[in-house]
Amino acid sequence: MIITQERTIADKVRQDFPILHQEVNGKPLLYLDNAATSQKPIAVIEALRRYYEQDNSNVHRGAHTLSAKATDAYEGARDKVAKFVNAASRQEIVFTRNATEAINLVAYSWGWSNLQPTDEIILSVMEHHSNIVPWQIIAQRTGAVIKYVGLTENEEFDLEQFKSLISAKTKLVSVVHVSNTLGCINPVEEIIAIAHQQGAKVLIDACQSIPHLPIDVQAMDCDWLVASGHKMCAPTGIGFLYGKQELLEAMPPFLGGGEMIAEVFLEYSTYGELPHKFEAGTPAIGEAIALGAAVDYLSGLGMENIHAYEEELTAYLFEQLGSIPEVRIYGPQPTTDGKGRAALAAFTVEGLDSTDVATMLDQEGVAIRSGHHCTGPLHRALEITGTARASLYFYNTKKEIDAFIVALKETIEFFSSVMD
């Protein structure tokens, strides 16, 4: 059953998030910066604490009880993540510090080994810097050429341009699933199918989709997918790479050292099996265990329920922002029931700097993001220097949106009176 009533979701779970129940600048905290990082429920905080209080030990290498308990919990988290994204095997899940490291792993391991001069990489102008810079570095070192997909008139991924850019020269397509600025949900299944017809591999940046949408990597048929734990109720310092097993097996190690080896001799080394080949050194054990707890928490709520509720919030947010004449929202408009885009709105206020808007809102306890959101090329394409961004999660409420709108209108009125 899809839960759509606000009280059955947000009001039920808010007690699980201690950080939400505080004041900022003498006002109740209104946290609308979830695209940057999500807050953490008690279950996740306790999982991290429990590891350090009761089970703290290194994994895989010890024969004693604490090491066995830590290893079981760490590898158990891998199983949870694999199930969460419907990977075919637990060996297809590699723990990383974050999505940025996961993209760099693919770039330096697969990209550096497989890309040749004149090979082509296709990205889009809406990509996060972490899905641009690694490919720029690899392109410079290999002679590969990067091409960029632009935007439609509705400020969405231009699928027709993508079709015109891709060719037999294309070896990699790396695109975001949900834009952290435009909020558009890109047609990744179609993008992947088109790319595979040309023999290209596809990497999906799922940082803004995995916390909000059901994800099935087998149905999607992506070659790699990356995500950061801190955007999905887990701690910072933990993320993961999904990769098809045959691809990961063919890729050389990214980092060398302990844990990723089978045997080390003075003359050469042999490498461990998946996924350990890509997990050099002592990993973020507690953080990975807490990621598993976050997956349990989200799964308990149901990703379909989270998505359905956030569609309601999206529709309401856009309705309320749309009532302010000075506000211009970027990206496609949602349908009247909130479908078609993510629960975030990057916007500008006519005549005002986005940072000034965010600073004034902070005085009212409202936390939003301002700047270019690590999408500098996109903002240049839109011919703006920055945007303010309100981004929602399942613990946000319509009452919070109302309070945000009141504070935003008061901010606009304040600057208007000052400038007059």
C-alpha positions as CSV (number, residue, x, y, z in Angstrom):
1,M,0.0,0.0,0.0
2,I,1.3,3.4,-0.9
3,I,1.2,5.8,2.1
4,T,0.4,9.3,1.0
5,Q,-0.9,11.1,4.1
6,E,1.6,13.5,5.7
7,R,1.0,12.4,9.2
8,T,1.7,8.7,8.4
9,I,5.2,9.6,7.1
10,A,6.8,12.8,8.2
11,D,5.1,13.1,11.6
12,K,5.8,9.5,12.3
13,V,9.5,9.7,11.6
14,R,10.5,13.1,12.8
15,Q,10.9,11.8,16.4
16,D,13.7,9.6,14.9
17,F,15.8,12.6,14.0
18,P,17.1,14.4,17.1
19,I,18.8,17.2,15.1
20,L,15.5,18.4,13.8
21,H,14.3,19.4,17.3
22,Q,16.4,22.4,18.0
23,E,16.5,26.1,17.5
24,V,18.8,28.1,15.2
25,N,19.1,31.8,15.8
26,G,16.3,31.5,18.3
27,K,13.9,30.0,15.8
28,P,12.9,26.4,15.2
29,L,15.2,24.7,12.8
30,L,13.7,24.2,9.3
31,Y,16.2,22.0,7.4
32,L,15.8,22.2,3.7
33,D,19.3,21.3,2.5
34,N,18.8,17.6,2.0
35,A,20.4,17.5,-1.4
36,A,23.6,18.5,0.2
37,T,23.3,15.9,3.1
38,S,20.5,14.2,4.9
39,Q,20.0,14.0,8.6
40,K,20.5,10.8,10.5
41,P,17.9,8.8,12.4
42,I,18.6,7.4,15.9
43,A,18.9,3.9,14.5
44,V,21.9,4.9,12.4
45,I,23.5,6.9,15.1
46,E,23.1,4.0,17.5
47,A,24.6,1.5,15.0
48,L,27.7,3.6,14.7
49,R,27.9,4.1,18.5
50,R,27.4,0.4,19.1
51,Y,30.2,-0.6,16.9
52,Y,32.7,1.7,18.6
53,E,31.4,0.8,22.1
54,Q,31.1,-3.0,21.7
55,D,32.6,-4.3,18.5
56,N,35.5,-2.0,17.5
57,S,38.1,-4.1,15.8
58,N,39.7,-4.4,12.4
59,V,37.9,-6.6,9.8
60,H,38.9,-9.7,7.9
61,R,42.3,-10.1,9.5
62,G,41.7,-11.2,13.1
63,A,40.7,-14.6,14.6
64,H,39.4,-13.1,17.8
65,T,35.7,-12.6,18.6
66,L,35.6,-8.8,18.2
67,S,37.2,-9.0,14.7
68,A,34.7,-11.7,13.7
69,K,31.7,-9.6,15.0
70,A,33.0,-6.5,13.1
71,T,33.6,-8.5,10.0
72,D,30.1,-10.0,10.1
73,A,28.5,-6.6,10.6
74,Y,30.7,-5.0,7.9
75,E,30.0,-7.7,5.3
76,G,26.4,-7.8,6.4
77,A,26.1,-4.1,5.4
78,R,27.4,-5.1,1.9
79,D,24.6,-7.7,1.7
80,K,22.0,-5.0,2.6
81,V,23.3,-2.6,0.0
82,A,23.3,-5.3,-2.7
83,K,19.7,-6.2,-1.9
84,F,18.7,-2.5,-1.8
85,V,19.8,-1.9,-5.4
86,N,19.1,-5.4,-6.5
87,A,22.6,-6.3,-7.5
88,A,23.1,-9.8,-8.9
89,S,25.9,-10.5,-6.4
90,R,27.3,-9.0,-3.2
91,Q,30.6,-9.0,-5.0
92,E,29.3,-6.2,-7.2
93,I,29.2,-3.8,-4.2
94,V,32.5,-1.9,-3.4
95,F,32.6,0.3,-0.4
96,T,34.2,3.7,-1.0
97,R,34.4,7.0,0.9
98,N,31.8,8.6,-1.2
99,A,30.4,8.8,-4.8
100,T,33.4,11.0,-5.8
101,E,35.8,8.2,-4.9
102,A,33.7,5.7,-6.7
103,I,33.7,7.7,-9.9
104,N,37.5,8.2,-9.6
105,L,37.9,4.4,-9.1
106,V,36.1,3.7,-12.4
107,A,38.0,6.6,-14.2
108,Y,41.5,5.6,-13.1
109,S,41.0,1.8,-13.2
110,W,38.7,1.2,-16.2
111,G,39.2,4.6,-18.0
112,W,42.9,4.8,-17.9
113,S,43.2,1.1,-19.0
114,N,40.6,1.2,-21.8
115,L,40.4,4.6,-23.3
116,Q,42.5,5.5,-26.3
117,P,43.1,8.6,-28.4
118,T,40.0,9.8,-30.2
119,D,37.7,7.6,-28.1
120,E,34.8,9.6,-26.9
121,I,33.2,10.2,-23.5
122,I,29.7,11.7,-23.3
123,L,28.7,13.7,-20.2
124,S,26.0,16.3,-19.7
125,V,26.3,20.0,-18.8
126,M,24.2,19.3,-15.7
127,E,26.8,17.0,-14.1
128,H,28.2,17.5,-10.6
129,H,31.9,18.4,-10.7
130,S,32.7,15.0,-9.4
131,N,31.4,13.5,-12.6
132,I,33.3,15.9,-14.8
133,V,36.7,16.5,-13.3
134,P,37.9,12.8,-13.2
135,W,37.0,12.4,-16.8
136,Q,38.8,15.5,-17.8
137,I,41.9,14.2,-16.1
138,I,41.6,10.8,-17.8
139,A,40.9,12.4,-21.2
140,Q,44.0,14.5,-20.9
141,R,46.1,11.4,-20.1
142,T,44.6,9.1,-22.7
143,G,43.7,11.5,-25.6
144,A,40.0,10.7,-25.3
145,V,37.5,13.4,-26.3
146,I,34.7,14.6,-24.0
147,K,31.4,15.7,-25.5
148,Y,28.5,17.3,-23.6
149,V,24.8,16.9,-23.9
150,G,22.9,20.2,-23.4
151,L,19.5,21.1,-22.2
152,T,16.1,21.2,-23.8
153,E,13.9,24.3,-23.7
154,N,12.4,22.9,-20.5
155,E,15.9,22.6,-19.0
156,E,16.0,18.8,-19.1
157,F,18.5,16.3,-20.6
158,D,18.4,16.7,-24.3
159,L,17.8,13.1,-25.4
160,E,17.7,14.0,-29.1
161,Q,21.1,15.7,-28.9
162,F,22.4,12.7,-27.1
163,K,21.3,10.5,-29.9
164,S,23.1,12.7,-32.4
165,L,26.3,12.7,-30.3
166,I,26.7,9.0,-29.6
167,S,28.5,6.9,-32.2
168,A,30.8,3.9,-32.5
169,K,33.6,6.1,-31.1
170,T,31.7,6.5,-27.8
171,K,33.3,4.3,-25.2
172,L,31.6,5.8,-22.1
173,V,28.5,7.6,-21.1
174,S,28.5,9.0,-17.6
175,V,25.4,10.9,-16.5
176,V,23.5,11.9,-13.4
177,H,20.2,10.1,-12.6
178,V,18.6,13.2,-10.9
179,S,20.1,16.6,-11.2
180,N,21.0,18.3,-7.9
181,T,20.1,21.7,-9.4
182,L,17.5,21.2,-12.1
183,G,15.7,18.4,-10.2
184,C,15.0,16.6,-13.5
185,I,14.8,12.8,-13.5
186,N,16.8,11.8,-16.5
187,P,15.6,8.9,-18.7
188,V,18.6,6.6,-17.7
189,E,17.0,3.4,-18.9
190,E,16.7,4.8,-22.5
191,I,20.2,6.4,-22.3
192,I,21.7,3.1,-21.2
193,A,19.9,1.1,-24.0
194,I,21.1,3.6,-26.7
195,A,24.6,3.6,-25.3
196,H,24.8,-0.2,-25.2
197,Q,23.6,-0.4,-28.9
198,Q,26.8,1.5,-29.7
199,G,29.0,-0.7,-27.5
200,A,29.5,2.0,-24.9
201,K,29.6,1.5,-21.1
202,V,27.4,3.6,-18.8
203,L,28.0,5.0,-15.3
204,I,25.1,6.4,-13.4
205,D,25.5,9.0,-10.7
206,A,22.7,8.1,-8.3
207,C,23.5,10.4,-5.4
208,Q,20.2,12.3,-5.7
209,S,18.0,9.3,-6.7
210,I,18.9,6.4,-4.4
211,P,17.7,8.3,-1.3
212,H,14.3,9.1,-2.9
213,L,13.5,6.5,-5.6
214,P,13.4,2.7,-5.8
215,I,16.6,1.6,-7.7
216,D,17.1,-1.7,-9.5
217,V,20.5,-1.9,-11.2
218,Q,19.6,-5.1,-13.1
219,A,16.5,-3.6,-14.6
220,M,18.3,-0.4,-15.3
221,D,21.2,-2.4,-16.9
222,C,23.8,0.2,-16.0
223,D,27.5,-0.9,-16.0
224,W,28.3,1.1,-12.9
225,L,26.3,3.1,-10.4
226,V,27.7,5.3,-7.6
227,A,26.1,6.8,-4.4
228,S,27.1,8.6,-1.2
229,G,25.8,7.3,2.1
230,H,25.5,10.7,3.7
231,K,22.6,11.7,1.4
232,M,20.6,8.6,2.3
233,C,20.6,8.9,6.2
234,A,24.0,7.3,6.7
235,P,27.2,8.9,8.0
236,T,29.7,10.9,6.0
237,G,32.8,9.1,4.8
238,I,31.0,6.1,3.3
239,G,29.6,5.4,-0.2
240,F,29.6,2.6,-2.7
241,L,30.2,1.6,-6.2
242,Y,28.0,-1.0,-8.0
243,G,29.6,-2.6,-11.0
244,K,28.7,-5.6,-13.1
245,Q,30.9,-8.4,-11.9
246,E,32.6,-9.2,-15.2
247,L,33.6,-5.5,-15.5
248,L,35.0,-5.3,-12.0
249,E,36.9,-8.5,-12.4
250,A,38.6,-7.2,-15.6
251,M,39.5,-3.8,-14.0
252,P,42.9,-3.4,-12.3
253,P,43.1,-2.2,-8.7
254,F,42.6,1.5,-8.0
255,L,44.7,1.7,-4.8
256,G,47.4,-0.6,-3.6
257,G,48.2,-1.7,-0.1
258,G,46.8,-4.0,2.6
259,E,43.5,-5.8,2.3
260,M,43.3,-5.7,-1.5
261,I,46.0,-8.4,-2.0
262,A,46.1,-12.2,-2.2
263,E,49.9,-12.5,-1.8
264,V,52.8,-10.0,-1.8
265,F,56.3,-10.9,-2.9
266,L,59.3,-8.6,-3.3
267,E,59.0,-8.9,-7.1
268,Y,55.2,-8.8,-7.6
269,S,51.8,-9.0,-5.9
270,T,48.6,-10.9,-6.6
271,Y,45.3,-9.3,-5.9
272,G,42.3,-10.4,-3.8
273,E,38.9,-11.4,-5.2
274,L,36.0,-9.0,-5.6
275,P,35.1,-6.8,-3.9
276,H,38.2,-6.6,-1.8
277,K,40.5,-5.9,-4.7
278,F,39.1,-2.4,-4.6
279,E,39.1,-1.8,-0.9
280,A,42.7,-1.1,0.0
281,G,43.6,-0.5,3.7
282,T,41.4,-0.4,6.7
283,P,37.9,0.6,5.6
284,A,35.4,2.9,7.2
285,I,34.0,0.0,9.2
286,G,31.7,1.8,11.6
287,E,30.4,4.0,8.8
288,A,29.7,1.0,6.5
289,I,27.8,-0.7,9.3
290,A,25.8,2.5,9.9
291,L,25.1,2.6,6.1
292,G,23.6,-0.9,6.5
293,A,21.4,0.5,9.3
294,A,20.3,3.4,7.0
295,V,19.4,0.9,4.3
296,D,17.3,-1.0,6.9
297,Y,15.6,2.2,8.0
298,L,14.8,3.3,4.4
299,S,13.6,-0.2,3.5
300,G,11.4,-0.3,6.5
301,L,9.6,2.9,5.4
302,G,9.5,1.6,1.8
303,M,11.1,3.5,-1.1
304,E,7.8,3.6,-3.0
305,N,6.2,5.3,0.0
306,I,9.0,7.8,0.4
307,H,8.8,8.6,-3.3
308,A,5.0,9.0,-3.3
309,Y,5.1,11.3,-0.2
310,E,7.9,13.4,-1.7
311,E,5.8,13.9,-4.9
312,E,3.1,15.5,-2.6
313,L,5.7,17.8,-1.1
314,T,7.1,18.6,-4.5
315,A,3.7,19.7,-5.8
316,Y,3.1,21.8,-2.8
317,L,6.5,23.4,-2.8
318,F,6.2,24.4,-6.5
319,E,2.7,25.7,-5.9
320,Q,3.8,27.9,-3.1
321,L,7.0,29.2,-4.7
322,G,5.1,29.8,-7.9
323,S,2.9,32.3,-6.0
324,I,5.9,34.6,-5.5
325,P,6.4,36.8,-8.7
326,E,10.1,37.5,-8.1
327,V,11.0,33.9,-7.9
328,R,12.3,32.0,-11.0
329,I,12.7,28.2,-10.5
330,Y,15.1,26.2,-12.7
331,G,14.4,22.8,-14.3
332,P,11.2,21.3,-15.5
333,Q,7.9,22.0,-13.8
334,P,6.3,19.0,-12.0
335,T,2.8,17.8,-12.9
336,T,0.0,19.0,-10.6
337,D,0.5,15.8,-8.5
338,G,4.3,16.4,-8.2
339,K,5.5,13.8,-10.7
340,G,8.3,14.3,-13.1
341,R,11.0,15.8,-11.0
342,A,12.8,15.5,-7.6
343,A,11.7,17.2,-4.4
344,L,14.0,20.2,-4.8
345,A,13.9,23.7,-6.2
346,A,16.9,25.7,-7.3
347,F,15.7,29.3,-7.8
348,T,16.7,32.9,-8.1
349,V,15.0,36.0,-6.7
350,E,14.9,38.9,-9.1
351,G,17.5,41.5,-8.1
352,L,19.0,39.5,-5.2
353,D,22.1,37.4,-4.7
354,S,21.4,33.8,-3.7
355,T,23.8,33.9,-0.8
356,D,22.2,37.0,0.6
357,V,18.8,35.2,0.4
358,A,20.2,32.1,2.2
359,T,21.9,34.2,4.8
360,M,18.7,36.1,5.7
361,L,16.7,32.9,5.8
362,D,19.2,31.4,8.2
363,Q,18.3,34.2,10.6
364,E,14.8,32.7,10.6
365,G,16.1,29.2,11.2
366,V,15.7,28.2,7.6
367,A,18.6,26.1,6.2
368,I,18.9,26.2,2.4
369,R,21.9,26.0,0.1
370,S,23.2,28.8,-2.1
371,G,25.9,29.0,-4.8
372,H,26.5,26.8,-7.8
373,H,26.0,23.5,-6.0
374,C,29.1,22.0,-7.7
375,T,27.4,22.5,-11.1
376,G,29.4,25.4,-12.4
377,P,29.1,24.5,-16.1
378,L,25.4,24.2,-15.7
379,H,25.1,27.6,-14.1
380,R,27.2,29.1,-16.9
381,A,24.9,27.5,-19.4
382,L,21.9,29.0,-17.7
383,E,23.8,32.4,-17.6
384,I,23.5,32.8,-13.9
385,T,26.2,32.9,-11.2
386,G,24.3,31.0,-8.6
387,T,21.0,29.8,-7.2
388,A,19.3,29.3,-3.9
389,R,18.1,25.7,-3.4
390,A,15.5,24.2,-1.1
391,S,15.6,20.4,-1.1
392,L,13.2,18.2,0.8
393,Y,13.2,14.7,2.3
394,F,10.6,12.4,3.8
395,Y,10.8,14.0,7.2
396,N,9.9,17.5,5.9
397,T,6.3,18.7,6.1
398,K,3.9,21.1,4.3
399,K,4.0,23.2,7.5
400,E,7.7,23.6,7.0
401,I,7.2,24.7,3.4
402,D,4.7,27.2,4.6
403,A,7.2,28.6,7.1
404,F,9.9,28.7,4.4
405,I,7.6,30.7,2.1
406,V,6.7,33.2,4.8
407,A,10.4,33.7,5.6
408,L,11.3,34.0,1.9
409,K,8.5,36.6,1.3
410,E,9.8,38.6,4.4
411,T,13.3,38.4,3.0
412,I,12.2,39.8,-0.3
413,E,10.2,42.5,1.4
414,F,13.2,43.4,3.5
415,F,15.6,43.8,0.6
416,S,13.0,45.7,-1.3
417,S,12.6,48.2,1.4
418,V,16.4,48.6,1.8
419,M,16.9,49.1,-1.9
420,D,14.0,51.6,-2.1
